[in-house]
């Protein structure tokens, strides 16, 4: 990483890459460094005459390339490019509810599309889907009977099978 003052910035045309238009600038610095800077903005503001900048310079077969160094919050570290910082902690229940409603409507349309349903029927089904997704199940109080009832039934069924006293259930096997 280097630091210098920008002497001049000259536009040198544009080019397309991966569906985006990039604008070329030739940057000259007071320490003798110079090279091409590519920006997605025609009115780039990373290099302006008279401003002191931190930059990186690389050389290849086409000449020198210059790019600015972006400081990450002044914590001493730096990174190049990017600026997207997702906010995962912000909760927006209204937005989430809209997403659920859109998804439920699509599911209801798919569910009823070949059944000759009216739009009111689709909306009723979608509302039931939304209600099911957004509802919080009521917790049943746990006691001995609710906790062990299904286990005891399974044990009784298993014992009946072992003893050969299982009920005839009309299954073919």
N, C-alpha and C positions, 0 to 999 in steps of 0.2 A: 504494500500500500504506500502511495506517495501523496504528498501534499504540494500544491502549487497554485499560482494565480492564473486565471484564464486570460489570455491576451486577445484571442479572437475565436469566433465560432462562425463558420460559413456553411450554409446549406449546400448539399451536393446531390440533390435529387432524391428519388425514392425507389423502392422495389417491393414486390409482393413475395411473401413467404408464408406457407401454411395458411393461406386465406387471409392474411393480415397485411396491411401496408406499413412498411417501415420507412422512416425518413433518415437519410444520411446527413451527417454533419462532420465537417473537418474542424477539429479543435486544436488550437495552438496554445501552449502553456509557457509561462515565463522562465521555466527551468530548461527549456529547449525541447521538451517532449511535445510530440504532436501525433495525431492519428484520427481515425474515423470513429465516430460514435453513432450508433443506430438507436432510434427512438420510435415508439409507436405514435408519438404525438408530433405533429408538424411544428408546434410551438413549444418544443421541449424547454424545460427550465432547470435541468441538471447542470448545464454548463452555460454560464452567462459571463460576458466580458467583464473583467474587474473582480469577479468573485473568487475567493479562495476555496478550492475543492480538494477532497480526498478522492483518489482514483486509483485504478489498476490499469496497467498497460501491458498488452501482450503483442507479440509479433508473429506473423505467419507469412506465407508466400504472397499474400495480397497487400501486406503492409502492417502498420501498427493499428491496433484496436484499443480504444480507451473506453472504460466504463466507470461510472461513479461507484463509490463505496457507501453503502447505507449503514448507518450506525443503529444498532438495536437498543433503543432506549438509553443510550449513553452508559451502558453497563460495562463498557470496555470491549465487548464482543462486537463483531460485525458480520453482516451477511450480505450477499449480493442477490438482488432481485426479490420478487415476491413482496407482498404487502397485505395479503389476506390473513386476517386473524379471526377465525370462527369464534363465536360466543356461545359455547355449549351450556353455560350456566344460566343464561337468561331463559326464563320459563314464560311462555305465552300460551296460556290455556285456550284463549279464543282462536288462535291460529291452529292449534292442534285439533280443536273441535271442528273447524272448517275442513281440515284434511280428512278427518274421520267421516264427516258428512259426504264429502265428494267421493270417497272410496265406497261408502255404503250405497250411494246412489248408483254408481257404476255397477256394483255387485247386484243390486236389485234389478237394474236394467238387463244385465246378463242373465239373471235368474228367470225373469219373466218374459224375455223377448219372443219366445216361440209359443207363448201361452195365450196370446190375444188380450193381454192385460191393458187396462186404461192407465193413463198417467197418474190418476189418483191412487190406483192400486200399487204402482211402482213406488210412489212417495210413502205409502203406508208401510210397505216392506222395508224401504230404506230407513224409515224412522225406527222400525223395530231393530234393524241391524245397528243403528247408531246407539239406541238405548242399551242394547246388549254389550256393545264395545265399551261404552262409557260408564256402565254401572259397575259398582263395586259389590262383589258378592257379600251377602250378609254372613257373618261368621256364626256358625252354630256353636252353642255352648257345648263343650266337651265334657262328657261324664262317662261313667263305666258303660252304660248301655249304648251310647252313640259311638264310643270308641271301639268296643269289642264286638258289637253285634254282627258285623259282616264277617269278622274272623271266626266267630262261633258257628255261623251258618256254613262257612267253608269247611271247618273242622267236622261238623256233623255230616256234610255231604261226602267228604273224603272217607270218613269212617263207614258210612253206608255203602260206599263203593267197595271198600276193602272187605267188609262183611258180606257182600253180595246181596244186600237188601236195598239197593238203589232203586228208585221209582222207575217204572217203564216210561221213557220219554219219547217213544216213537221215532227215535233217530235210527237211520239205516245202518249204523255201524256199532 
